[in-house]
Amino acid sequence: MLLKLIPFYQFVWIDELMLYHRKHQKNNTNHVKETADCLKSTIEETLRNWGNVYAPVFRYEGECIILDDLIYIDV
Protein backbone atom coordinates (compact mmCIF):
# COMPACT_ATOMS: atom_id res chain seq x y z
CA MET A 1 0.00 0.00 0.00
CA LEU A 2 2.79 2.41 0.92
CA LEU A 3 4.50 1.92 -2.44
CA LYS A 4 1.29 2.97 -4.20
CA LEU A 5 1.05 6.15 -2.11
CA ILE A 6 4.64 7.31 -2.59
CA PRO A 7 4.10 8.88 -6.05
CA PHE A 8 1.33 11.10 -4.66
CA TYR A 9 2.59 12.14 -1.22
CA GLN A 10 5.81 13.14 0.52
CA PHE A 11 7.20 10.89 3.22
CA VAL A 12 9.86 11.43 5.86
CA TRP A 13 12.11 8.96 7.65
CA ILE A 14 11.38 8.49 11.36
CA ASP A 15 14.37 6.83 12.99
CA GLU A 16 12.35 5.26 15.76
CA LEU A 17 10.58 1.96 16.33
CA MET A 18 6.95 2.56 15.38
CA LEU A 19 5.44 -0.91 15.83
CA TYR A 20 6.17 -4.30 17.22
CA HIS A 21 5.75 -7.37 15.05
CA ARG A 22 4.41 -10.36 16.91
CA LYS A 23 5.89 -13.57 15.59
CA HIS A 24 4.17 -16.92 15.78
CA GLN A 25 4.33 -20.26 13.98
CA LYS A 26 1.68 -19.36 11.38
CA ASN A 27 3.29 -16.08 10.21
CA ASN A 28 3.70 -15.92 6.44
CA THR A 29 7.16 -14.43 6.95
CA ASN A 30 8.29 -17.76 8.38
CA HIS A 31 8.34 -18.96 4.76
CA VAL A 32 11.68 -17.28 4.06
CA LYS A 33 12.09 -18.33 0.41
CA GLU A 34 8.58 -17.24 -0.60
CA THR A 35 8.94 -13.96 1.31
CA ALA A 36 12.30 -13.26 -0.40
CA ASP A 37 10.79 -13.97 -3.84
CA CYS A 38 7.86 -11.62 -3.15
CA LEU A 39 10.17 -8.88 -1.88
CA LYS A 40 12.38 -9.15 -4.98
CA SER A 41 9.34 -8.97 -7.29
CA THR A 42 7.93 -6.00 -5.39
CA ILE A 43 11.21 -4.07 -5.62
CA GLU A 44 11.59 -4.81 -9.34
CA GLU A 45 7.98 -3.83 -10.11
CA THR A 46 8.22 -0.65 -8.04
CA LEU A 47 11.41 0.46 -9.79
CA ARG A 48 9.71 -0.12 -13.17
CA ASN A 49 6.71 1.93 -12.04
CA TRP A 50 8.98 4.76 -10.87
CA GLY A 51 10.48 5.21 -14.33
CA ASN A 52 12.75 2.18 -14.68
CA VAL A 53 15.92 4.27 -14.18
CA TYR A 54 17.50 2.01 -11.55
CA ALA A 55 18.49 -1.64 -11.68
CA PRO A 56 18.46 -3.44 -8.34
CA VAL A 57 21.44 -5.48 -7.17
CA PHE A 58 20.46 -8.23 -4.76
CA ARG A 59 22.55 -10.46 -2.58
CA TYR A 60 21.55 -13.35 -0.39
CA GLU A 61 22.45 -14.25 3.15
CA GLY A 62 21.24 -17.79 3.40
CA GLU A 63 17.68 -17.67 2.09
CA CYS A 64 17.24 -13.99 3.00
CA ILE A 65 17.44 -11.46 0.18
CA ILE A 66 19.06 -8.06 0.62
CA LEU A 67 18.82 -5.09 -1.74
CA ASP A 68 22.53 -4.35 -1.91
CA ASP A 69 22.60 -1.49 -4.41
CA LEU A 70 20.68 0.46 -7.03
CA ILE A 71 22.51 1.11 -10.28
CA TYR A 72 21.44 4.15 -12.32
CA ILE A 73 20.51 3.27 -15.88
CA ASP A 74 21.46 6.09 -18.24
CA VAL A 75 18.58 6.21 -20.72
C-alpha positions in Angstrom: 0.0 0.0 0.0 2.8 2.4 0.9 4.5 1.9 -2.4 1.3 3.0 -4.2 1.0 6.2 -2.1 4.6 7.3 -2.6 4.1 8.9 -6.1 1.3 11.1 -4.7 2.6 12.1 -1.2 5.8 13.1 0.5 7.2 10.9 3.2 9.9 11.4 5.9 12.1 9.0 7.7 11.4 8.5 11.4 14.4 6.8 13.0 12.4 5.3 15.8 10.6 2.0 16.3 6.9 2.6 15.4 5.4 -0.9 15.8 6.2 -4.3 17.2 5.8 -7.4 15.0 4.4 -10.4 16.9 5.9 -13.6 15.6 4.2 -16.9 15.8 4.3 -20.3 14.0 1.7 -19.4 11.4 3.3 -16.1 10.2 3.7 -15.9 6.4 7.2 -14.4 6.9 8.3 -17.8 8.4 8.3 -19.0 4.8 11.7 -17.3 4.1 12.1 -18.3 0.4 8.6 -17.2 -0.6 8.9 -14.0 1.3 12.3 -13.3 -0.4 10.8 -14.0 -3.8 7.9 -11.6 -3.2 10.2 -8.9 -1.9 12.4 -9.2 -5.0 9.3 -9.0 -7.3 7.9 -6.0 -5.4 11.2 -4.1 -5.6 11.6 -4.8 -9.3 8.0 -3.8 -10.1 8.2 -0.6 -8.0 11.4 0.5 -9.8 9.7 -0.1 -13.2 6.7 1.9 -12.0 9.0 4.8 -10.9 10.5 5.2 -14.3 12.8 2.2 -14.7 15.9 4.3 -14.2 17.5 2.0 -11.5 18.5 -1.6 -11.7 18.5 -3.4 -8.3 21.4 -5.5 -7.2 20.5 -8.2 -4.8 22.5 -10.5 -2.6 21.6 -13.3 -0.4 22.4 -14.3 3.2 21.2 -17.8 3.4 17.7 -17.7 2.1 17.2 -14.0 3.0 17.4 -11.5 0.2 19.1 -8.1 0.6 18.8 -5.1 -1.7 22.5 -4.3 -1.9 22.6 -1.5 -4.4 20.7 0.5 -7.0 22.5 1.1 -10.3 21.4 4.1 -12.3 20.5 3.3 -15.9 21.5 6.1 -18.2 18.6 6.2 -20.7 
